[in-house]
Amino acid sequence: MKSSSLNHKPDRAERLVQYCKRFPNVRLMVVGDVMLDHYIWGGVERISPEAPVPVVAVSNESIHLGGAANVAHNVVSLGGKVELCGVIGKDDFGGRILRELKRLKIGTEGLRVDADRPTTKKTRVIAHNQQVVRFDREQRQAVSEKIRRDLLEFIGRRIRRVDGLVVSDYSKGVITGELMKDVIGLARHHDVPIMVDPKVGHMSFYKGVHVITPNTTEAFGAAGLENRSEDDLMRAGQILLERLECRAVLITRGEHGMSLFESNGKVTHIPTVAREVYDVTGAGDTVIATLALGLCAGAAMQDAALLANTAAGIVVGIVGTATVRQARLTQVLRGRIPS
């Protein structure tokens, strides 16, 4: 197995910029768990007299698209076209998601409303740029058989119109083994690549997809390895490649960048370009969206991974769920502004 490191050289950077310019010609479908990210912002000046917990003086609140919806938002921010396929509840939060998606011109015909489950919402309390606590409103059981059939029917009708399919799996009930088996079959029939942001407990669902993007914890867990050494990282990547029979495994490694394992035996280590890491929330969404756009724009796996690494380096420098605009990405690639 050949291992190497990859950096941005001027000629490579310009090649990557040319792929970015092709993003408006790419149409993706994002399938997965749709949610809202709710932020409560404030400061802490004292500890509660009732319990040893900080008292947050709230200054403002914000709500952003999360999960699969944030993946779709990243796609349109980067200039691509996208349809979203997932489930929301029959509640105010679901309505808010629909309004925001329509404002962003994200296709919503693939969304199904389930009156028996709430729209997934994650609320984070942030004080002085640090997360104090998070509480979730959700149901994690699999969606009903009727909803599953509806989702599959939509995917079957639209898959021939897209260049790639992104699976955003947050283990909130949309992505099941049965759904993935049918989706992979459809994608193979229509020669459409599938890119997956995975969950450890669902790894067996993804056999035969194009590429998966686990973080280090997910990669080690899925490979059944307890250690965290470089040698074990190499083993984890190879185990997942062989087990899932995919073309590539891109392991995101936080401040250590990324490691790309390809089925041809190449292993490429990509150093991070982030100058400061304030918040990794949503970084995986940015990675899978950018990687998918790059691959469907004609980039080789290494170049698509470089694009994803650069985009991730931008969003981790922003507190809260964030997206990257194509203009900002090209400026960073050309070295005109820092990430």
Beta strands, then each sheet from edge to edge (+ up, - down):
strand 1: 2-5
strand 2: 27-32
strand 3: 34-47
strand 4: 54-67
strand 5: 81-89
strand 6: 107-114
strand 7: 120-127
strand 8: 130-137
strand 9: 164-168
strand 10: 194-197
strand 11: 211-212
strand 12: 248-252
strand 13: 258-262
strand 14: 266-270
sheet 1: 1+ 14+ 13- 12+ 11+ 10+ 9+ 2+ 5+ 6+
sheet 2: 4+ 3- 7- 8+
end
